[in-house]
Amino acid sequence: MSADDCVFCRVLAGTVESSRVYEDDEVLAFMDIQPVTDGHLLVVPKRHAPHLADLDEQLGMSMFRVGQRLAAALRNSELPCEGVNLFLADGEVAFQEVFHVHLHVFPRTTGDGFRIDADWRQRPRAELDEAAERIRSGMAASPS
């Protein structure tokens, strides 16, 4: 997807309506048009980056810094908020639907209906150690 076809780039350009909450030189935060819960926000970089790997580290840090500030704002707002989830989907298999990196920030309340259904069973230490080694090898092979 090119920046011309990207709905978030159009939000940034002002050609698609949005309910903006926060903006600085690097990121924009606005209300999700299909909220999981009341107060669900999106934090997007102002530079088009389809995937997390396309985002430079500084910009990624800026997104999470703003996400953390918005989480505090949600807790201090009059919206129902007993907790907060930060969620970033990277890739189609991870349920990314808009291919412009974005961080979801949504307030949570008891019984709000949101859940991630997964196999949360404990794994044997040998399996965890093997996975850790593979990840360390991946880090060594990745550009810094």
C-alpha positions as CSV (number, residue, x, y, z in Angstrom):
1,M,0.0,0.0,0.0
2,S,1.4,3.4,-0.9
3,A,1.0,6.5,1.2
4,D,-1.5,7.8,-1.4
5,D,-3.8,4.8,-0.7
6,C,-3.4,4.9,3.0
7,V,-6.3,6.0,5.1
8,F,-4.1,7.1,8.0
9,C,-2.0,9.2,5.6
10,R,-5.2,10.8,4.5
11,V,-6.1,11.4,8.2
12,L,-2.7,13.0,8.7
13,A,-3.3,15.2,5.6
14,G,-6.7,16.3,6.8
15,T,-8.6,14.8,3.8
16,V,-10.3,12.3,6.0
17,E,-12.1,13.5,9.1
18,S,-10.7,12.5,12.5
19,S,-11.2,13.4,16.2
20,R,-7.7,14.4,17.1
21,V,-6.5,14.1,20.7
22,Y,-2.8,14.8,20.5
23,E,-0.3,15.9,17.8
24,D,3.4,16.7,17.8
25,D,6.1,16.8,15.1
26,E,6.3,12.9,14.9
27,V,2.9,11.4,15.7
28,L,-0.8,12.0,15.7
29,A,-3.3,10.4,18.1
30,F,-7.0,10.3,17.2
31,M,-10.1,8.3,18.1
32,D,-10.6,4.9,16.5
33,I,-13.7,5.0,14.2
34,Q,-14.4,1.4,15.2
35,P,-13.6,1.5,18.9
36,V,-13.2,-1.7,21.0
37,T,-14.2,0.4,24.0
38,D,-15.2,4.0,24.6
39,G,-12.1,6.1,24.4
40,H,-10.1,3.7,22.0
41,L,-7.3,5.8,20.5
42,L,-4.8,5.2,17.6
43,V,-1.3,6.6,17.7
44,V,0.2,6.9,14.2
45,P,3.6,8.1,13.0
46,K,3.4,11.0,10.6
47,R,5.8,9.2,8.2
48,H,4.2,6.4,6.3
49,A,5.6,3.1,7.5
50,P,3.6,-0.1,6.6
51,H,5.2,-2.4,9.1
52,L,7.1,-2.1,12.4
53,A,10.4,-2.9,10.5
54,D,9.9,0.2,8.4
55,L,9.8,2.4,11.4
56,D,13.0,3.9,12.8
57,E,13.6,3.2,16.5
58,Q,13.3,6.8,17.5
59,L,9.8,7.1,16.0
60,G,8.7,3.8,17.6
61,M,9.8,5.2,20.9
62,S,7.8,8.4,20.3
63,M,4.7,6.3,19.5
64,F,5.0,4.4,22.8
65,R,5.8,7.5,24.8
66,V,2.6,9.1,23.5
67,G,0.7,5.9,24.1
68,Q,1.9,5.9,27.7
69,R,0.8,9.5,28.2
70,L,-2.6,8.8,26.6
71,A,-3.1,5.8,29.0
72,A,-2.6,8.2,31.9
73,A,-5.0,10.6,30.3
74,L,-7.6,7.9,29.9
75,R,-7.3,7.0,33.6
76,N,-7.7,10.6,34.6
77,S,-10.6,11.3,32.2
78,E,-14.3,10.9,32.9
79,L,-14.4,7.9,30.6
80,P,-14.8,4.5,32.3
81,C,-11.2,3.1,32.6
82,E,-10.0,0.5,35.1
83,G,-7.0,-0.5,33.0
84,V,-5.4,0.1,29.6
85,N,-4.2,-2.1,26.8
86,L,-1.6,-1.0,24.3
87,F,-1.8,-3.2,21.1
88,L,0.2,-3.1,17.9
89,A,-0.5,-5.6,15.1
90,D,2.4,-6.1,12.7
91,G,1.5,-8.0,9.6
92,E,-1.6,-9.6,8.2
93,V,-1.3,-12.8,10.2
94,A,-1.2,-10.6,13.4
95,F,-4.5,-9.0,12.3
96,Q,-3.1,-5.7,10.9
97,E,-5.7,-4.3,8.7
98,V,-4.4,-0.8,7.9
99,F,-0.8,-1.1,6.6
100,H,0.5,2.1,8.3
101,V,2.0,1.2,11.7
102,H,-0.4,2.2,14.5
103,L,-0.6,1.7,18.2
104,H,-4.0,1.0,19.7
105,V,-4.6,2.5,23.2
106,F,-7.9,1.5,24.7
107,P,-9.4,1.7,28.2
108,R,-10.5,-1.4,29.9
109,T,-13.4,-2.1,32.3
110,T,-14.6,-5.2,34.0
111,G,-16.8,-7.1,31.6
112,D,-16.1,-4.9,28.5
113,G,-16.0,-8.1,26.3
114,F,-12.5,-7.7,24.9
115,R,-10.2,-10.7,25.2
116,I,-7.4,-12.4,23.4
117,D,-8.0,-16.1,23.1
118,A,-4.7,-17.9,23.2
119,D,-3.0,-21.0,24.6
120,W,-1.4,-19.5,27.7
121,R,0.0,-22.8,29.0
122,Q,3.4,-22.9,30.7
123,R,6.2,-24.2,28.5
124,P,9.2,-26.4,29.5
125,R,12.4,-24.4,30.2
126,A,14.3,-26.3,27.5
127,E,11.7,-25.0,24.9
128,L,12.0,-21.5,26.2
129,D,15.8,-21.6,26.2
130,E,15.8,-22.8,22.6
131,A,13.4,-20.0,21.5
132,A,15.6,-17.5,23.4
133,E,18.7,-18.7,21.5
134,R,16.9,-18.4,18.2
135,I,15.8,-14.8,19.0
136,R,19.3,-13.8,20.1
137,S,20.6,-15.2,16.8
138,G,17.9,-13.1,15.0
139,M,19.0,-10.0,16.9
140,A,22.6,-10.6,15.9
141,A,21.6,-10.9,12.2
142,S,19.3,-7.8,12.3
143,P,20.6,-4.4,11.4
144,S,20.9,-2.1,14.4
